[in-house]
Amino acid sequence: MVITPQGDPPGLVLTGNIDAADLEALRSTLLGGGVDSPCGQVRVDMRQVPFLLLATVRTLVRTAGELAEDGRSLVLNLAPHHEWAIGAVGWANAPGLVMANGEEPR
């Protein structure tokens, strides 16, 4: 997994495979607050991540819930197959989680 800061809009770009060993670092980075946009969104572009483990999805949903407790949201820009998978397991409407296609939230 490679995490690259993105400037406009502020956020992160994730590339490569996200392994189980990467999950705590990912969660810490997202909760760290250094990637918040002015409106309280933590934006993450994951379109270049080829595969999501169920543990990765669980970590993202849990982190989104933690962000929601602070009035923030986790905005994921996902590849269509990842968006479908999150919806298929019933977590598309998890608290604090926003799935986006480019700049358009869904």
PAPA-460391 format. One record per residue: residue number from 0; x, y, z of N, C-alpha, C in turn. Coordinates in steps of 0.05 Angstrom, whole numbers, plus 5000, padded with zeros to 4 digits. Example, Ala and Ser with C-alpha at 12.3 -4.5 7.8 and 13.67 -1.06 7.14 Angstrom:
# PAPA-460391
<pt><n>0</n><n_x>5264</n_x><n_y>4886</n_y><n_z>5156</n_z><ca_x>5246</ca_x><ca_y>4910</ca_y><ca_z>5156</ca_z><c_x>5264</c_x><c_y>4934</c_y><c_z>5156</c_z></pt>
<pt><n>1</n><n_x>5257</n_x><n_y>4955</n_y><n_z>5142</n_z><ca_x>5273</ca_x><ca_y>4979</ca_y><ca_z>5143</ca_z><c_x>5258</c_x><c_y>5001</c_y><c_z>5157</c_z></pt>
//
This chain:
# PAPA-460391
<pt><n>0</n><n_x>5017</n_x><n_y>4977</n_y><n_z>5000</n_z><ca_x>5000</ca_x><ca_y>5000</ca_y><ca_z>5000</ca_z><c_x>5018</c_x><c_y>5025</c_y><c_z>5000</c_z></pt>
<pt><n>1</n><n_x>5011</n_x><n_y>5043</n_y><n_z>4983</n_z><ca_x>5025</ca_x><ca_y>5069</ca_y><ca_z>4982</ca_z><c_x>5004</c_x><c_y>5091</c_y><c_z>4987</c_z></pt>
<pt><n>2</n><n_x>5010</n_x><n_y>5108</n_y><n_z>5007</n_z><ca_x>4992</ca_x><ca_y>5131</ca_y><ca_z>5014</ca_z><c_x>5006</c_x><c_y>5156</c_y><c_z>5005</c_z></pt>
<pt><n>3</n><n_x>4992</n_x><n_y>5171</n_y><n_z>4987</n_z><ca_x>5003</ca_x><ca_y>5196</ca_y><ca_z>4977</ca_z><c_x>4984</c_x><c_y>5219</c_y><c_z>4983</c_z></pt>
<pt><n>4</n><n_x>4994</n_x><n_y>5241</n_y><n_z>4996</n_z><ca_x>4977</ca_x><ca_y>5264</ca_y><ca_z>5000</ca_z><c_x>4968</c_x><c_y>5276</c_y><c_z>4974</c_z></pt>
<pt><n>5</n><n_x>4944</n_x><n_y>5287</n_y><n_z>4974</n_z><ca_x>4933</ca_x><ca_y>5301</ca_y><ca_z>4950</ca_z><c_x>4925</c_x><c_y>5329</c_y><c_z>4959</c_z></pt>
<pt><n>6</n><n_x>4931</n_x><n_y>5348</n_y><n_z>4943</n_z><ca_x>4927</ca_x><ca_y>5376</ca_y><ca_z>4951</ca_z><c_x>4900</c_x><c_y>5388</c_y><c_z>4945</c_z></pt>
<pt><n>7</n><n_x>4887</n_x><n_y>5383</n_y><n_z>4923</n_z><ca_x>4862</ca_x><ca_y>5396</ca_y><ca_z>4916</ca_z><c_x>4843</c_x><c_y>5377</c_y><c_z>4903</c_z></pt>
<pt><n>8</n><n_x>4822</n_x><n_y>5368</n_y><n_z>4917</n_z><ca_x>4816</ca_x><ca_y>5375</ca_y><ca_z>4945</ca_z><c_x>4835</c_x><c_y>5360</c_y><c_z>4964</c_z></pt>
<pt><n>9</n><n_x>4838</n_x><n_y>5370</n_y><n_z>4988</n_z><ca_x>4857</ca_x><ca_y>5357</ca_y><ca_z>5007</ca_z><c_x>4847</c_x><c_y>5328</c_y><c_z>5013</c_z></pt>
<pt><n>10</n><n_x>4866</n_x><n_y>5310</n_y><n_z>5013</n_z><ca_x>4860</ca_x><ca_y>5282</ca_y><ca_z>5018</ca_z><c_x>4883</c_x><c_y>5264</c_y><c_z>5013</c_z></pt>
<pt><n>11</n><n_x>4877</n_x><n_y>5239</n_y><n_z>5009</n_z><ca_x>4897</ca_x><ca_y>5219</ca_y><ca_z>5004</ca_z><c_x>4891</c_x><c_y>5203</c_y><c_z>4979</c_z></pt>
<pt><n>12</n><n_x>4911</n_x><n_y>5192</n_y><n_z>4967</n_z><ca_x>4908</ca_x><ca_y>5173</ca_y><ca_z>4945</ca_z><c_x>4922</c_x><c_y>5148</c_y><c_z>4954</c_z></pt>
<pt><n>13</n><n_x>4907</n_x><n_y>5126</n_y><n_z>4954</n_z><ca_x>4917</ca_x><ca_y>5099</ca_y><ca_z>4960</ca_z><c_x>4922</c_x><c_y>5084</c_y><c_z>4935</c_z></pt>
<pt><n>14</n><n_x>4945</n_x><n_y>5071</n_y><n_z>4933</n_z><ca_x>4951</ca_x><ca_y>5054</ca_y><ca_z>4910</ca_z><c_x>4963</c_x><c_y>5028</c_y><c_z>4920</c_z></pt>
<pt><n>15</n><n_x>4961</n_x><n_y>5008</n_y><n_z>4903</n_z><ca_x>4972</ca_x><ca_y>4981</ca_y><ca_z>4910</ca_z><c_x>4953</c_x><c_y>4965</c_y><c_z>4927</c_z></pt>
<pt><n>16</n><n_x>4963</n_x><n_y>4943</n_y><n_z>4936</n_z><ca_x>4948</ca_x><ca_y>4925</ca_y><ca_z>4953</ca_z><c_x>4948</c_x><c_y>4934</c_y><c_z>4982</c_z></pt>
<pt><n>17</n><n_x>4925</n_x><n_y>4932</n_y><n_z>4995</n_z><ca_x>4923</ca_x><ca_y>4938</ca_y><ca_z>5023</ca_z><c_x>4923</c_x><c_y>4911</c_y><c_z>5038</c_z></pt>
<pt><n>18</n><n_x>4944</n_x><n_y>4904</n_y><n_z>5052</n_z><ca_x>4946</ca_x><ca_y>4879</ca_y><ca_z>5066</ca_z><c_x>4936</c_x><c_y>4883</c_y><c_z>5095</c_z></pt>
<pt><n>19</n><n_x>4930</n_x><n_y>4861</n_y><n_z>5108</n_z><ca_x>4921</ca_x><ca_y>4861</ca_y><ca_z>5136</ca_z><c_x>4941</c_x><c_y>4876</c_y><c_z>5153</c_z></pt>
<pt><n>20</n><n_x>4966</n_x><n_y>4874</n_y><n_z>5148</n_z><ca_x>4987</ca_x><ca_y>4888</ca_y><ca_z>5163</ca_z><c_x>4986</c_x><c_y>4918</c_y><c_z>5160</c_z></pt>
<pt><n>21</n><n_x>4972</n_x><n_y>4928</n_y><n_z>5139</n_z><ca_x>4971</ca_x><ca_y>4957</ca_y><ca_z>5134</ca_z><c_x>4947</c_x><c_y>4970</c_y><c_z>5147</c_z></pt>
<pt><n>22</n><n_x>4928</n_x><n_y>4955</n_y><n_z>5158</n_z><ca_x>4903</ca_x><ca_y>4966</ca_y><ca_z>5166</ca_z><c_x>4905</c_x><c_y>4985</c_y><c_z>5190</c_z></pt>
<pt><n>23</n><n_x>4921</n_x><n_y>4980</n_y><n_z>5209</n_z><ca_x>4923</ca_x><ca_y>4998</ca_y><ca_z>5232</ca_z><c_x>4936</c_x><c_y>5024</c_y><c_z>5223</c_z></pt>
<pt><n>24</n><n_x>4956</n_x><n_y>5023</n_y><n_z>5206</n_z><ca_x>4969</ca_x><ca_y>5047</ca_y><ca_z>5195</ca_z><c_x>4949</c_x><c_y>5064</c_y><c_z>5179</c_z></pt>
<pt><n>25</n><n_x>4932</n_x><n_y>5050</n_y><n_z>5163</n_z><ca_x>4912</ca_x><ca_y>5064</ca_y><ca_z>5148</ca_z><c_x>4892</c_x><c_y>5078</c_y><c_z>5167</c_z></pt>
<pt><n>26</n><n_x>4882</n_x><n_y>5064</n_y><n_z>5186</n_z><ca_x>4863</ca_x><ca_y>5075</ca_y><ca_z>5205</ca_z><c_x>4875</c_x><c_y>5099</c_y><c_z>5220</c_z></pt>
<pt><n>27</n><n_x>4900</n_x><n_y>5096</n_y><n_z>5229</n_z><ca_x>4913</ca_x><ca_y>5118</ca_y><ca_z>5243</ca_z><c_x>4916</c_x><c_y>5143</c_y><c_z>5226</c_z></pt>
<pt><n>28</n><n_x>4923</n_x><n_y>5139</n_y><n_z>5201</n_z><ca_x>4927</ca_x><ca_y>5161</ca_y><ca_z>5182</ca_z><c_x>4900</c_x><c_y>5175</c_y><c_z>5178</c_z></pt>
<pt><n>29</n><n_x>4879</n_x><n_y>5160</n_y><n_z>5174</n_z><ca_x>4852</ca_x><ca_y>5172</ca_y><ca_z>5169</ca_z><c_x>4842</c_x><c_y>5187</c_y><c_z>5193</c_z></pt>
<pt><n>30</n><n_x>4847</n_x><n_y>5177</n_y><n_z>5217</n_z><ca_x>4838</ca_x><ca_y>5190</ca_y><ca_z>5242</ca_z><c_x>4856</c_x><c_y>5213</c_y><c_z>5250</c_z></pt>
<pt><n>31</n><n_x>4880</n_x><n_y>5214</n_y><n_z>5239</n_z><ca_x>4899</ca_x><ca_y>5234</ca_y><ca_z>5247</ca_z><c_x>4891</c_x><c_y>5262</c_y><c_z>5241</c_z></pt>
<pt><n>32</n><n_x>4872</n_x><n_y>5266</n_y><n_z>5223</n_z><ca_x>4862</ca_x><ca_y>5293</ca_y><ca_z>5218</ca_z><c_x>4878</c_x><c_y>5310</c_y><c_z>5199</c_z></pt>
<pt><n>33</n><n_x>4901</n_x><n_y>5301</n_y><n_z>5191</n_z><ca_x>4918</ca_x><ca_y>5316</ca_y><ca_z>5173</ca_z><c_x>4908</c_x><c_y>5317</c_y><c_z>5145</c_z></pt>
<pt><n>34</n><n_x>4887</n_x><n_y>5303</n_y><n_z>5139</n_z><ca_x>4876</ca_x><ca_y>5302</ca_y><ca_z>5112</ca_z><c_x>4848</c_x><c_y>5313</c_y><c_z>5110</c_z></pt>
<pt><n>35</n><n_x>4839</n_x><n_y>5327</n_y><n_z>5131</n_z><ca_x>4812</ca_x><ca_y>5339</ca_y><ca_z>5131</ca_z><c_x>4810</c_x><c_y>5361</c_y><c_z>5111</c_z></pt>
<pt><n>36</n><n_x>4788</n_x><n_y>5362</n_y><n_z>5097</n_z><ca_x>4782</ca_x><ca_y>5386</ca_y><ca_z>5082</ca_z><c_x>4769</c_x><c_y>5406</c_y><c_z>5101</c_z></pt>
<pt><n>37</n><n_x>4765</n_x><n_y>5431</n_y><n_z>5092</n_z><ca_x>4753</ca_x><ca_y>5451</ca_y><ca_z>5110</ca_z><c_x>4725</c_x><c_y>5443</c_y><c_z>5119</c_z></pt>
<pt><n>38</n><n_x>4711</n_x><n_y>5426</n_y><n_z>5105</n_z><ca_x>4683</ca_x><ca_y>5419</ca_y><ca_z>5112</ca_z><c_x>4682</c_x><c_y>5393</c_y><c_z>5129</c_z></pt>
<pt><n>39</n><n_x>4705</n_x><n_y>5385</n_y><n_z>5140</n_z><ca_x>4705</ca_x><ca_y>5361</ca_y><ca_z>5157</ca_z><c_x>4705</c_x><c_y>5335</c_y><c_z>5143</c_z></pt>
<pt><n>40</n><n_x>4712</n_x><n_y>5334</n_y><n_z>5118</n_z><ca_x>4713</ca_x><ca_y>5309</ca_y><ca_z>5103</ca_z><c_x>4741</c_x><c_y>5299</c_y><c_z>5102</c_z></pt>
<pt><n>41</n><n_x>4745</n_x><n_y>5273</n_y><n_z>5106</n_z><ca_x>4770</ca_x><ca_y>5260</ca_y><ca_z>5101</ca_z><c_x>4766</c_x><c_y>5245</c_y><c_z>5074</c_z></pt>
<pt><n>42</n><n_x>4779</n_x><n_y>5256</n_y><n_z>5053</n_z><ca_x>4775</ca_x><ca_y>5245</ca_y><ca_z>5026</ca_z><c_x>4797</c_x><c_y>5226</c_y><c_z>5019</c_z></pt>
<pt><n>43</n><n_x>4789</n_x><n_y>5203</n_y><n_z>5008</n_z><ca_x>4809</ca_x><ca_y>5182</ca_y><ca_z>5001</ca_z><c_x>4802</c_x><c_y>5171</c_y><c_z>4973</c_z></pt>
<pt><n>44</n><n_x>4820</n_x><n_y>5174</n_y><n_z>4955</n_z><ca_x>4817</ca_x><ca_y>5163</ca_y><ca_z>4928</ca_z><c_x>4829</c_x><c_y>5135</c_y><c_z>4928</c_z></pt>
<pt><n>45</n><n_x>4811</n_x><n_y>5115</n_y><n_z>4924</n_z><ca_x>4820</ca_x><ca_y>5087</ca_y><ca_z>4925</ca_z><c_x>4816</c_x><c_y>5074</c_y><c_z>4898</c_z></pt>
<pt><n>46</n><n_x>4813</n_x><n_y>5089</n_y><n_z>4877</n_z><ca_x>4808</ca_x><ca_y>5078</ca_y><ca_z>4850</ca_z><c_x>4831</c_x><c_y>5060</c_y><c_z>4840</c_z></pt>
<pt><n>47</n><n_x>4855</n_x><n_y>5064</n_y><n_z>4851</n_z><ca_x>4878</ca_x><ca_y>5049</ca_y><ca_z>4841</ca_z><c_x>4885</c_x><c_y>5025</c_y><c_z>4859</c_z></pt>
<pt><n>48</n><n_x>4866</n_x><n_y>5018</n_y><n_z>4877</n_z><ca_x>4870</ca_x><ca_y>4995</ca_y><ca_z>4894</ca_z><c_x>4856</c_x><c_y>4972</c_y><c_z>4880</c_z></pt>
<pt><n>49</n><n_x>4871</n_x><n_y>4951</n_y><n_z>4872</n_z><ca_x>4859</ca_x><ca_y>4930</ca_y><ca_z>4856</ca_z><c_x>4840</c_x><c_y>4911</c_y><c_z>4871</c_z></pt>
<pt><n>50</n><n_x>4843</n_x><n_y>4908</n_y><n_z>4897</n_z><ca_x>4827</ca_x><ca_y>4888</ca_y><ca_z>4912</ca_z><c_x>4824</c_x><c_y>4898</c_y><c_z>4940</c_z></pt>
<pt><n>51</n><n_x>4800</n_x><n_y>4894</n_y><n_z>4951</n_z><ca_x>4795</ca_x><ca_y>4901</ca_y><ca_z>4979</ca_z><c_x>4788</c_x><c_y>4876</c_y><c_z>4995</c_z></pt>
<pt><n>52</n><n_x>4804</n_x><n_y>4871</n_y><n_z>5015</n_z><ca_x>4798</ca_x><ca_y>4849</ca_y><ca_z>5034</ca_z><c_x>4774</c_x><c_y>4858</c_y><c_z>5051</c_z></pt>
<pt><n>53</n><n_x>4759</n_x><n_y>4838</n_y><n_z>5060</n_z><ca_x>4736</ca_x><ca_y>4845</ca_y><ca_z>5078</ca_z><c_x>4746</c_x><c_y>4860</c_y><c_z>5102</c_z></pt>
<pt><n>54</n><n_x>4770</n_x><n_y>4853</n_y><n_z>5112</n_z><ca_x>4781</ca_x><ca_y>4867</ca_y><ca_z>5135</ca_z><c_x>4786</c_x><c_y>4896</c_y><c_z>5129</c_z></pt>
<pt><n>55</n><n_x>4794</n_x><n_y>4902</n_y><n_z>5104</n_z><ca_x>4798</ca_x><ca_y>4930</ca_y><ca_z>5096</ca_z><c_x>4771</c_x><c_y>4945</c_y><c_z>5097</c_z></pt>
<pt><n>56</n><n_x>4750</n_x><n_y>4933</n_y><n_z>5086</n_z><ca_x>4724</ca_x><ca_y>4946</ca_y><ca_z>5086</ca_z><c_x>4715</c_x><c_y>4950</c_y><c_z>5115</c_z></pt>
<pt><n>57</n><n_x>4718</n_x><n_y>4930</n_y><n_z>5132</n_z><ca_x>4711</ca_x><ca_y>4934</ca_y><ca_z>5160</ca_z><c_x>4726</c_x><c_y>4957</c_y><c_z>5173</c_z></pt>
<pt><n>58</n><n_x>4752</n_x><n_y>4959</n_y><n_z>5167</n_z><ca_x>4768</ca_x><ca_y>4981</ca_y><ca_z>5178</ca_z><c_x>4758</c_x><c_y>5008</c_y><c_z>5168</c_z></pt>
<pt><n>59</n><n_x>4751</n_x><n_y>5010</n_y><n_z>5142</n_z><ca_x>4741</ca_x><ca_y>5035</ca_y><ca_z>5131</ca_z><c_x>4714</c_x><c_y>5042</c_y><c_z>5144</c_z></pt>
<pt><n>60</n><n_x>4696</n_x><n_y>5023</n_y><n_z>5148</n_z><ca_x>4670</ca_x><ca_y>5028</ca_y><ca_z>5160</ca_z><c_x>4673</c_x><c_y>5036</c_y><c_z>5189</c_z></pt>
<pt><n>61</n><n_x>4690</n_x><n_y>5022</n_y><n_z>5204</n_z><ca_x>4695</ca_x><ca_y>5029</ca_y><ca_z>5232</ca_z><c_x>4707</c_x><c_y>5057</c_y><c_z>5234</c_z></pt>
<pt><n>62</n><n_x>4726</n_x><n_y>5063</n_y><n_z>5217</n_z><ca_x>4739</ca_x><ca_y>5090</ca_y><ca_z>5218</ca_z><c_x>4719</c_x><c_y>5111</c_y><c_z>5211</c_z></pt>
<pt><n>63</n><n_x>4701</n_x><n_y>5106</n_y><n_z>5191</n_z><ca_x>4680</ca_x><ca_y>5126</ca_y><ca_z>5184</ca_z><c_x>4663</c_x><c_y>5131</c_y><c_z>5208</c_z></pt>
<pt><n>64</n><n_x>4656</n_x><n_y>5110</n_y><n_z>5223</n_z><ca_x>4639</ca_x><ca_y>5114</ca_y><ca_z>5247</ca_z><c_x>4653</c_x><c_y>5131</c_y><c_z>5268</c_z></pt>
<pt><n>65</n><n_x>4679</n_x><n_y>5126</n_y><n_z>5271</n_z><ca_x>4694</ca_x><ca_y>5142</ca_y><ca_z>5290</ca_z><c_x>4696</c_x><c_y>5171</c_y><c_z>5282</c_z></pt>
<pt><n>66</n><n_x>4700</n_x><n_y>5176</n_y><n_z>5256</n_z><ca_x>4700</ca_x><ca_y>5203</ca_y><ca_z>5246</ca_z><c_x>4673</c_x><c_y>5216</c_y><c_z>5249</c_z></pt>
<pt><n>67</n><n_x>4651</n_x><n_y>5201</n_y><n_z>5245</n_z><ca_x>4624</ca_x><ca_y>5212</ca_y><ca_z>5248</ca_z><c_x>4619</c_x><c_y>5222</c_y><c_z>5277</c_z></pt>
<pt><n>68</n><n_x>4631</n_x><n_y>5208</n_y><n_z>5296</n_z><ca_x>4628</ca_x><ca_y>5216</ca_y><ca_z>5324</ca_z><c_x>4639</c_x><c_y>5244</c_y><c_z>5329</c_z></pt>
<pt><n>69</n><n_x>4658</n_x><n_y>5252</n_y><n_z>5312</n_z><ca_x>4671</ca_x><ca_y>5279</ca_y><ca_z>5314</ca_z><c_x>4659</c_x><c_y>5298</c_y><c_z>5294</c_z></pt>
<pt><n>70</n><n_x>4637</n_x><n_y>5290</n_y><n_z>5281</n_z><ca_x>4624</ca_x><ca_y>5308</ca_y><ca_z>5261</ca_z><c_x>4638</c_x><c_y>5309</c_y><c_z>5234</c_z></pt>
<pt><n>71</n><n_x>4655</n_x><n_y>5289</n_y><n_z>5229</n_z><ca_x>4669</ca_x><ca_y>5288</ca_y><ca_z>5203</ca_z><c_x>4658</c_x><c_y>5264</c_y><c_z>5187</c_z></pt>
<pt><n>72</n><n_x>4666</n_x><n_y>5263</n_y><n_z>5162</n_z><ca_x>4658</ca_x><ca_y>5240</ca_y><ca_z>5145</ca_z><c_x>4682</c_x><c_y>5230</c_y><c_z>5129</c_z></pt>
<pt><n>73</n><n_x>4680</n_x><n_y>5204</n_y><n_z>5122</n_z><ca_x>4701</ca_x><ca_y>5192</ca_y><ca_z>5105</ca_z><c_x>4689</c_x><c_y>5189</c_y><c_z>5077</c_z></pt>
<pt><n>74</n><n_x>4701</n_x><n_y>5204</n_y><n_z>5059</n_z><ca_x>4691</ca_x><ca_y>5204</ca_y><ca_z>5031</ca_z><c_x>4710</c_x><c_y>5187</c_y><c_z>5015</c_z></pt>
<pt><n>75</n><n_x>4700</n_x><n_y>5164</n_y><n_z>5004</n_z><ca_x>4716</ca_x><ca_y>5146</ca_y><ca_z>4989</ca_z><c_x>4710</c_x><c_y>5148</c_y><c_z>4960</c_z></pt>
<pt><n>76</n><n_x>4730</n_x><n_y>5153</n_y><n_z>4944</n_z><ca_x>4727</ca_x><ca_y>5153</ca_y><ca_z>4915</ca_z><c_x>4736</c_x><c_y>5125</c_y><c_z>4906</c_z></pt>
<pt><n>77</n><n_x>4717</n_x><n_y>5109</n_y><n_z>4897</n_z><ca_x>4722</ca_x><ca_y>5081</ca_y><ca_z>4894</ca_z><c_x>4719</c_x><c_y>5072</c_y><c_z>4865</c_z></pt>
<pt><n>78</n><n_x>4733</n_x><n_y>5050</n_y><n_z>4858</n_z><ca_x>4728</ca_x><ca_y>5037</ca_y><ca_z>4832</ca_z><c_x>4700</c_x><c_y>5025</c_y><c_z>4834</c_z></pt>
<pt><n>79</n><n_x>4686</n_x><n_y>5023</n_y><n_z>4812</n_z><ca_x>4659</ca_x><ca_y>5012</ca_y><ca_z>4812</ca_z><c_x>4656</c_x><c_y>4985</c_y><c_z>4826</c_z></pt>
<pt><n>80</n><n_x>4675</n_x><n_y>4967</n_y><n_z>4822</n_z><ca_x>4672</ca_x><ca_y>4941</ca_y><ca_z>4834</ca_z><c_x>4675</c_x><c_y>4942</c_y><c_z>4864</c_z></pt>
<pt><n>81</n><n_x>4690</n_x><n_y>4961</n_y><n_z>4875</n_z><ca_x>4692</ca_x><ca_y>4964</ca_y><ca_z>4904</ca_z><c_x>4667</c_x><c_y>4976</c_y><c_z>4915</c_z></pt>
<pt><n>82</n><n_x>4656</n_x><n_y>4995</n_y><n_z>4901</n_z><ca_x>4631</ca_x><ca_y>5007</ca_y><ca_z>4910</ca_z><c_x>4609</c_x><c_y>4986</c_y><c_z>4911</c_z></pt>
<pt><n>83</n><n_x>4608</n_x><n_y>4969</n_y><n_z>4890</n_z><ca_x>4588</ca_x><ca_y>4948</ca_y><ca_z>4889</ca_z><c_x>4592</c_x><c_y>4929</c_y><c_z>4913</c_z></pt>
<pt><n>84</n><n_x>4617</n_x><n_y>4921</n_y><n_z>4919</n_z><ca_x>4622</ca_x><ca_y>4903</ca_y><ca_z>4941</ca_z><c_x>4614</c_x><c_y>4914</c_y><c_z>4968</c_z></pt>
<pt><n>85</n><n_x>4619</n_x><n_y>4939</n_y><n_z>4973</n_z><ca_x>4611</ca_x><ca_y>4952</ca_y><ca_z>4998</ca_z><c_x>4581</c_x><c_y>4952</c_y><c_z>5000</c_z></pt>
<pt><n>86</n><n_x>4568</n_x><n_y>4958</n_y><n_z>4978</n_z><ca_x>4538</ca_x><ca_y>4957</ca_y><ca_z>4978</ca_z><c_x>4528</c_x><c_y>4929</c_y><c_z>4982</c_z></pt>
<pt><n>87</n><n_x>4541</n_x><n_y>4910</n_y><n_z>4970</n_z><ca_x>4532</ca_x><ca_y>4882</ca_y><ca_z>4972</ca_z><c_x>4532</c_x><c_y>4871</c_y><c_z>5000</c_z></pt>
<pt><n>88</n><n_x>4552</n_x><n_y>4880</n_y><n_z>5016</n_z><ca_x>4553</ca_x><ca_y>4870</ca_y><ca_z>5044</ca_z><c_x>4535</c_x><c_y>4888</c_y><c_z>5062</c_z></pt>
<pt><n>89</n><n_x>4522</n_x><n_y>4908</n_y><n_z>5051</n_z><ca_x>4503</ca_x><ca_y>4924</ca_y><ca_z>5066</ca_z><c_x>4515</c_x><c_y>4947</c_y><c_z>5082</c_z></pt>
<pt><n>90</n><n_x>4539</n_x><n_y>4956</n_y><n_z>5075</n_z><ca_x>4552</ca_x><ca_y>4977</ca_y><ca_z>5091</ca_z><c_x>4554</c_x><c_y>5003</c_y><c_z>5076</c_z></pt>
<pt><n>91</n><n_x>4540</n_x><n_y>5006</n_y><n_z>5054</n_z><ca_x>4541</ca_x><ca_y>5031</ca_y><ca_z>5038</ca_z><c_x>4531</c_x><c_y>5055</c_y><c_z>5053</c_z></pt>
<pt><n>92</n><n_x>4512</n_x><n_y>5051</n_y><n_z>5071</n_z><ca_x>4501</ca_x><ca_y>5073</ca_y><ca_z>5086</ca_z><c_x>4510</c_x><c_y>5074</c_y><c_z>5115</c_z></pt>
<pt><n>93</n><n_x>4534</n_x><n_y>5064</n_y><n_z>5120</n_z><ca_x>4545</ca_x><ca_y>5064</ca_y><ca_z>5147</ca_z><c_x>4549</c_x><c_y>5093</c_y><c_z>5156</c_z></pt>
<pt><n>94</n><n_x>4546</n_x><n_y>5098</n_y><n_z>5182</n_z><ca_x>4549</ca_x><ca_y>5126</ca_y><ca_z>5192</ca_z><c_x>4577</c_x><c_y>5137</c_y><c_z>5185</c_z></pt>
<pt><n>95</n><n_x>4577</n_x><n_y>5161</n_y><n_z>5174</n_z><ca_x>4602</ca_x><ca_y>5175</ca_y><ca_z>5168</ca_z><c_x>4614</c_x><c_y>5167</c_y><c_z>5141</c_z></pt>
<pt><n>96</n><n_x>4603</n_x><n_y>5147</n_y><n_z>5127</n_z><ca_x>4615</ca_x><ca_y>5138</ca_y><ca_z>5102</ca_z><c_x>4600</c_x><c_y>5150</c_y><c_z>5079</c_z></pt>
<pt><n>97</n><n_x>4615</n_x><n_y>5162</n_y><n_z>5060</n_z><ca_x>4605</ca_x><ca_y>5173</ca_y><ca_z>5036</ca_z><c_x>4620</c_x><c_y>5161</c_y><c_z>5013</c_z></pt>
<pt><n>98</n><n_x>4606</n_x><n_y>5148</n_y><n_z>4994</n_z><ca_x>4620</ca_x><ca_y>5138</ca_y><ca_z>4971</ca_z><c_x>4616</c_x><c_y>5158</c_y><c_z>4948</c_z></pt>
<pt><n>99</n><n_x>4637</n_x><n_y>5163</n_y><n_z>4933</n_z><ca_x>4636</ca_x><ca_y>5184</ca_y><ca_z>4913</ca_z><c_x>4647</c_x><c_y>5173</c_y><c_z>4887</c_z></pt>
<pt><n>100</n><n_x>4638</n_x><n_y>5186</n_y><n_z>4866</n_z><ca_x>4648</ca_x><ca_y>5181</ca_y><ca_z>4839</ca_z><c_x>4660</c_x><c_y>5207</c_y><c_z>4829</c_z></pt>
<pt><n>101</n><n_x>4686</n_x><n_y>5209</n_y><n_z>4831</n_z><ca_x>4699</ca_x><ca_y>5235</ca_y><ca_z>4825</ca_z><c_x>4691</c_x><c_y>5255</c_y><c_z>4847</c_z></pt>
<pt><n>102</n><n_x>4678</n_x><n_y>5276</n_y><n_z>4840</n_z><ca_x>4670</ca_x><ca_y>5297</ca_y><ca_z>4859</ca_z><c_x>4641</c_x><c_y>5293</c_y><c_z>4868</c_z></pt>
<pt><n>103</n><n_x>4626</n_x><n_y>5274</n_y><n_z>4856</n_z><ca_x>4598</ca_x><ca_y>5271</ca_y><ca_z>4862</ca_z><c_x>4593</c_x><c_y>5250</c_y><c_z>4883</c_z></pt>
<pt><n>104</n><n_x>4584</n_x><n_y>5258</n_y><n_z>4907</n_z><ca_x>4577</ca_x><ca_y>5238</ca_y><ca_z>4928</ca_z><c_x>4553</c_x><c_y>5222</c_y><c_z>4919</c_z></pt>
<pt><n>105</n><n_x>4551</n_x><n_y>5198</n_y><n_z>4927</n_z><ca_x>4528</ca_x><ca_y>5181</ca_y><ca_z>4921</ca_z><c_x>4512</c_x><c_y>5176</c_y><c_z>4946</c_z></pt>
//
